[in-house]
């Protein structure tokens, strides 16, 4: 019988109650297919679109394992994503689940992590832990590999592949749960991991893709929408803000992110209402003596007008603040480099990509 609701899941009642308290009652179709396989202990590759519930599948598996005294490792590609996963799991602390995060010094065995039920880290940190012989790794019974498609990446791929291979050799009974929205060769990865493949194009919200040309969006489904205004980017942003949505604008460089965010301040500001107080407070905090840098001052100015820039040159706490304000719908628009797209949860009604090509440095 398919599990269609959270109450159908063979989990401890305490886990189900915390999940329902977050507003999750019914399971999405990909979750209904994947969860029985995961709970039976199979290796699973879950390849479904963004916002289709991949993370919940992994969370339920490792939380159930934690309450049964088993240890899990959750591997992510970015520090920002590690912080997001750690935050997601905080509501379960009251159940006695100990969640640790380690993304820092790559030259330490981090023995303190042995005391956690769930450890979240980057693939580089996991590699460091293996090289330094962290003894607690032999106790890991479930490993979650988020953004598994990066195993094909020329820079990050070899590290992730080696980490997963060594962990599986260390513990032949290790359960692997691999997640991604963009696996081109999902079959091959499932074969490599000896995993069951759950693949779907189902989305909770339909995705419409289009090209903007001369004041008109030409959607791939044949429909069109006229969007008039001063410039292409500003027009596309203000159009969706008028409809009550939020916008993400992707550009190719840090300098462009800062420049376009500044250009959009006036246009975005007119859509602010009750958000102003929170934005002013965020800007004021950023102008504190501890953040007395030119880039922090520029970001604070943008924040007051409901827009922000986001790139790898920002301090971690600044990036985290921007992402949090956007998730709370306080911030209306983010102009970012593609680093923001690497799995960090920033839901938007409209995403604008100014360029279809980007220099990657690959030969």
N, C-alpha and C positions, 0 to 999 in steps of 0.2 A: 504494500500500500504506500502510495506516495506521501511524503511529508509536505503538506501545503501550508501549514501554520507552525509558528514557533512552539505552540503547545504540543504538536505532534512529535517533536524531537525527543529522542531517548537520552536526554540530558538531565542533570540534577535540576530540581525545581528552582534552586537559587539562581542558576545561570539563566534559565528561561525568564525569570522575573526581572532580572537586570536588563536583559535584551529588550523585553517588552516595555520597560520603563523608558527606553530610548525611542519608543515609537515604532519598533519593528514587530509587526504582528504576523503578517503573511510573508511567505518565502517567494522569491522570484523563481521563474522556471529553471534558470541555470543552477540556482541553489538547490532546488528540489532534486535535480539530477545528480549533483556533485556530492551533497551531504551524505547520502547513504553509502557511497563508495568510500568517502573519507572516514566515516564512523566505523566502517568495517575494517579499517586499517590498510586499505589499498593506497599505493602511490597514485597520485592524481595530478594531471596537468589540466588546469582550468583556464581556457582561453575564451574570454567573453569581453564585450565592450566595457569601457569605463562606466562606472556607476551601476553596474549590473549585479553587484553584491559579491565580488570575489573575496574581499577581505573578511567578510563575515564568515564565510566557509572556513577560512583558516583560523579565525579567532575562536570559533566554537570548538574546533578540533583541539587546539592547544589549551583552551580553558578547561575542557573536559579532562584532558590529560593531566593538567596541573592539579585538579581536585582528586585525581587518582594517584597522585604522588609521582607523576612522570615529568621529565624535563624537556623543554622545547627550545629551539633556536630559530629566530625569525630574521632572515637575511634580506637586507634592502640595499639599493645602490647608492642612496644619498643620505647624508646626515639629517637633512630636513625631513625626509620620509621616515627615518627612524624615530625622530621626535614626534611625528604625527601618529605613528603606530603606538608609541608609548602613551600618548594622550588618550587614544581610543580605548586603551585597555585599563585606564585608571578607574572607571566605575566599578571594576571587578575587585578592587583592593579589599573592599569590605567582606569579600568571600574568603579572604586569606590568601589570595593569589599574589605572589611576589613577582613583580615585573621589573627587570633591570634593563638598562640601556648602556651600550658601550660603543662609542664612535671615535674616541680620542687617541691617546698614545698608542702607536702601532708597535712599540718596542717593549710591551709589558704583557705578562701572561694573564693579568687581571684576575687573580685568584678569588677576589671578593665576589665574582660573578657566580661562583659555585653555590651561593646561598639563594639564588633566584630560581623560580619555577620556569619563567620565560625570560630569555635573554634576546634583546633586539640589537642588531649590529649591522654594520656595512660588510660587504664581501671582503674588503681590504682588512677590516678588523678581524673577521673570522679567519682569514688567512694567517694573520699575525698570531692569533690564539693557537692555531694548529702548529705553527712553526715553533712557538715557545712551549709546546707540550702541556697546554692547560688540561689537567687531569679530568676536570668535570665534563669535558666534551664527550668522553666515553659513556657518560650517563644520558646523553641526549637521545630521545626516542622519536621525536618528530622534528623535522627541519622544514621551514617554509621558505621558499625562494621566490621573493616578490620581483616582478619585472624580469621573469626568466628569459625573455627574448634577448636580454643583454648578453647572454652567453654567446651570441653571434657578434658582439661588438668587438672591434679590433683592440681596444684598449682595456675594457673591463672584462671582456669575455673569458680570457684565459684564467684570470683569478677566480671568477665564479665557478668555472668548470672544474678547476683543481680543488676548490673547497668542497664542492658537492661530491666529487669522486673520493677524496680522502675521508670525508665523513661516512660515506657508504661503506668504504673498506673497513673503517674503524668499528662500525656497527652494522653488520649485515642485515639486521632486522629493522633498520632505520626506516621510518615512513617519511616520504618526500611529498610535499604539497607545493606545486609550482604554479605561479599565477602570472598572467599577462593579458593585456588587451590587444597586443599587436604581434603575435607570433606568426611568421610566414611559414615556418616548417614545424608546425605543432606536432605532426605525426612523427617526425624524426626525433624531436626532443622527448616525446612520450616513449618511444622505443628505447632511447638511451637510458631513461630513468626507470624503465620497466613499469610504466605507469598507465593507468586508464585515462583516456583523453575525453574531456568534456569540452565541447566546442559549440558555440552558439553566437548568432548575430543579434540575439534578442536585446532590446534596450527598454528601460522604463520610460524613457522620453525619446521620441523619434529624432533622428539626426538629419538635418537638411544641410546639404553642401551646395555652395554656389560660387560664382565669380562676379565680382563687382566691376562694372564697366560703364562709364558715362552716366552716372546717377541711377543705375539700375542693377539689382542683384538678379543674375540669371541662375536659377537653381537647377540642379541636375535632374529633378523630376519634371522639368519643363515649365514650371511656374516662374513668374517674375515679380519683383517688387521694386517700385521706384523709391529711391532714397536721395532726396535732394539736400544740399547744404554747401558749406564753404569748401570743404576738402573731403577726400575719400574717407580717411580714418575718422575724422571728427563726425562726419555724417553717419557712418555706420555705428559709432558709439552712441551718439545722441538719439538715434532712431530706436535703439533697444532700451535706452534709459527711459525714453518716453513711454515705453510699454511696461515699465516697472522691472526691467531686467538689469543684469550686470554685464560688463564686457571685459574680455581679455584681449590685449593687442600684443602680438608677438613681432619683435624686430630682431635685427641681426647683430646688434652690438650694444654694449653697455651705454655708450654715448648716445645712441639713438633712443634707448629706453628712457634716459633722463630727459632728453630733448623733447620727445613726444609727450611725455607725462606733463612737462611744464606747459606745452602748447595746449593741452586739453583742459587745463585747470579752469579756465573761464567757462568753457562749454559744459563741463560736468557740474560745476558749482551750483548752477541754477536748479539742479535736481535734488539738492540737499534739503532736508527738513529736520526731522528729529535726530538725524545722525550727527548734526553739527557739534553738539556737546562732546560726544565721544571722540570725534576726529580732532577737535581742539585739544582735548586732554592728551591724546596720543602724540600730537605735534609738540605740545608743551613738554611732555616727558622726553621726547627726542632732542629737545633743545637744552637739556640739562647739561651741567658741566662735564659729566661723564661721557657725553656724546658730542663734544664740541669739535666736530669735524665738518669740513665743507659739505661732504656728501650727506651727512645727517641733517644739516640745515636745509639743504635743497629738498630732501625727502620730507622734512617737517612742513615746508611750505606747500608742497603738493598735497600732503595728507589733509591739510585744512580745507582743501577744495574738493575732497572726495576722490582723488586719484593718487596713484603711487607708481613708482618704478621698482622693478625687482630684477636683480641679477646677482651673480656670484660674488661681486665686489662688496656687497652689503654685509654688515655684521649678522651673525646668525640670529640674534634677538630681534633685529630689524626685519629680517625676512619672515620670522615666525609671527611677529606682530602684524605685518601686512596680510599674511595668509589668514590669520585669525579674524581680522577685521573684515576681510572679504567673505569668509564663511558665515560671519554674523550678519552679512548684508549691510554693513555700515559703510564700507568702502565700495564705491560704485565701479571703478575701473582700475585695472592694473596693466601697465605697459612693461613687458618682460622680455628677456632673452629666453631661448628655448629650454634653459635649465629648469624653469618652472613647470615645464610639461612632463618632466620625468617622474610621473607617478604621484606628485603632490596633489592632494585633494583641494582644488579650487574651482568649484562649480560655477559656470557662467552661462547665461542665456545665449551670448554670442561670442565667438572667437574670431578675431581678425588676424590674418597672416599677411603681412605686408610683402613678403618675398617667398617665392616657392623654392628658391635655392639658397644654400648656406655653405660657406667655406668650412670644410671639416678637417683639413690638414692631412687627409689620407692620400697616399700616392696613387 
